[in-house]
């Protein structure tokens, strides 16, 4: 395998790698490269005049790796079924109208032209070129696509009928997701079994026309004009219409991304929320990309049925209930537009009902991503507090600890950190000097006198578990004369993990190692606090970047020092984030044993909507200390 000198991403911008079951390192590999002429362009073979000996199904073979990889082929016949005339991966799809009888061999293929294709949908063509095995994200573990590169194309006729699309639905999508890996740890050379495994089923349809009918939207339209649908009605449904991600072993098999063959199609791309539907048929070639896997590049889109998903409002708290919330505000900086502050503030005031304490994640320094050594975030926080007050909320006070420049990960120059907001009319903050970026907070006293050595403070900020990651912020509060210890968290991201659709099965979750270390450090701190005062009320909140069933959360709750409240919700409500069509848990609120009464709510206002203030849903708990 050789590395391409000029990768060709499917789109110009990259998705955030901070949050995902499979946030990936984005690198591209072509195997092998087409020959180059003296001018640096791929050398095209002569235009074919007659059909050659190989058909598309011969090129694909019965595994993910073409038996013709790296070889020239001549006169491959097909009907043009779709065009990509945008981005840096331009070309067209074609399909053989005369398939073989083997369900494992695809009849479609992408022809990579590198420039705007000159053919039209419905053209009957002969193509000569080199068979290329293309990995959209080789280092991230993606599967491969078989393509023809450096092509010479002859158009034989135009206006031909397209091959009938394969209807993809519950009847033919296998219930098992991925086959076992071969000796090399991958499924690349394992013979396809499309009747048994969903990934094999999709691989057997690679670049062929497929169709879904009357499908539910399970991830809202994003800024790239993409959405996700559920092709299999047996996948586990959330309360509001998404697909629940419930375990590593049982991924939802029917998730498909939908893009559009713009500018070929003149139909506006639908702006859809989770739970909406695409009625009628959506048809196009089945592609595979580094941003989420199998994708219908639609030439025909279904009609959007708006099911009017509403943003949730949490129940009103009682006078004697202390309300504590967590909200990842997605790289909020003073330089952001006023509209972002206003929308986030509305969520705090209206949807969360102005909690007594709010732990914020991803507050950036005053100049955002400008990398000039600035770490102070007072302007960012002040702007947010003003927006909350303008929205009708309380006059919050705040506490935080500035990080060291460039030491906490996140967007370079942004210096993200956690911040406590609190309503001084309802709760007081116990200020204990000594907290800074590098000093570890400790526990002093015993029983009723137990206290932090610094408030606010950071938990073991010099431990290697927090390298290039946010350190937990802990604060001591008082509510109606009762002490409450709150920990604001933002564990390291899932960047570098292999996707659930990876060619490596089972995929490696390399980022998990650091989160387990982080959970170990925090669990030790909470255990120390409870050893000093077994009746201590501890509430640990934030973006833990991991699932309720993950080893990191099992480590954090070890010994019963904390309990994860998400497990006490109905199963269909257990999610705070949507990624690759999966509604999943990344954010948590955990409480110590003495916090018996805990009314917990994930307030769905962002993750399921095309219009978002943040990519995370906030959470709130009502307790009686």
DAVEN-V709933 format. One record per backbone hydrogen bond with DSSP energy under -1.0 kcal/mol. CO is the residue of the C=O (numbers start at 1). NH is the residue of the N-H. If there is no record, write none. Layout:
# DAVEN-V709933
<<CO	NH> <CO	NH>>
This chain:
# DAVEN-V709933
<<25	27> <29	135> <31	133> <35	43> <37	40> <41	37> <55	59> <56	60> <57	61> <62	192> <66	69> <68	71> <71	131> <73	129> <75	52> <76	127> <78	125> <79	95> <80	122> <82	93> <84	91> <90	113> <90	114> <91	84> <92	111> <93	81> <93	82> <94	109> <95	79> <102	105> <107	96> <109	94> <110	148> <111	92> <120	123> <122	160> <123	80> <124	156> <124	157> <125	78> <126	154> <127	76> <128	152> <129	73> <130	149> <131	70> <132	147> <133	31> <134	145> <135	29> <137	142> <138	141> <141	503> <145	134> <147	132> <148	112> <149	130> <152	128> <154	126> <157	124> <166	211> <169	172> <169	173> <176	198> <177	199> <182	185> <185	505> <186	182> <188	64> <193	196> <193	197> <197	201> <198	202> <199	203> <200	204> <202	205> <203	206> <205	208> <208	286> <209	166> <210	284> <211	168> <212	282> <215	278> <216	230> <217	275> <219	228> <222	225> <226	222> <227	258> <228	218> <228	219> <229	256> <232	235> <236	244> <238	241> <242	238> <243	583> <254	231> <256	229> <257	296> <258	227> <259	298> <261	264> <272	221> <273	276> <276	217> <277	305> <278	215> <279	303> <280	214> <282	212> <283	299> <283	300> <284	210> <285	297> <286	207> <287	295> <289	292> <289	293> <293	289> <294	257> <295	287> <296	259> <296	298> <298	261> <300	283> <303	279> <305	277> <318	321> <322	623> <323	357> <324	621> <325	359> <326	619> <327	361> <332	364> <333	336> <337	341> <338	342> <339	343> <340	344> <341	345> <342	346> <343	347> <344	348> <345	349> <346	350> <346	351> <347	352> <348	354> <351	314> <356	423> <357	325> <358	421> <359	327> <360	419> <361	329> <362	332> <363	417> <365	368> <367	370> <370	372> <376	366> <377	381> <378	382> <379	383> <380	384> <381	385> <382	386> <383	387> <384	388> <385	389> <386	390> <387	391> <388	393> <389	392> <394	396> <397	422> <399	420> <404	407> <411	414> <414	365> <417	363> <419	360> <420	399> <421	358> <422	397> <423	426> <423	427> <428	478> <432	455> <442	453> <444	451> <446	449> <447	450> <451	444> <455	432> <457	474> <458	441> <460	463> <463	466> <464	467> <466	469> <472	459> <473	488> <474	457> <475	486> <476	430> <477	484> <478	428> <479	482> <482	479> <484	477> <485	539> <486	475> <487	541> <488	473> <489	543> <494	497> <499	502> <503	187> <508	498> <509	512> <510	513> <511	515> <512	516> <513	517> <514	518> <515	519> <516	520> <517	521> <518	522> <519	523> <520	524> <521	525> <522	526> <523	527> <524	528> <525	529> <526	530> <527	531> <528	532> <529	533> <532	447> <533	536> <537	485> <538	592> <539	487> <540	590> <541	489> <542	588> <543	491> <547	550> <550	554> <551	555> <552	556> <553	557> <555	558> <557	560> <558	561> <563	591> <564	567> <565	568> <566	569> <570	573> <571	574> <572	239> <573	575> <576	617> <577	584> <579	582> <582	579> <583	245> <584	576> <584	577> <586	544> <588	542> <589	565> <590	540> <591	563> <592	595> <594	596> <599	622> <601	620> <603	605> <604	312> <606	609> <608	274> <618	603> <619	326> <620	601> <621	324> <622	599> <623	322>>
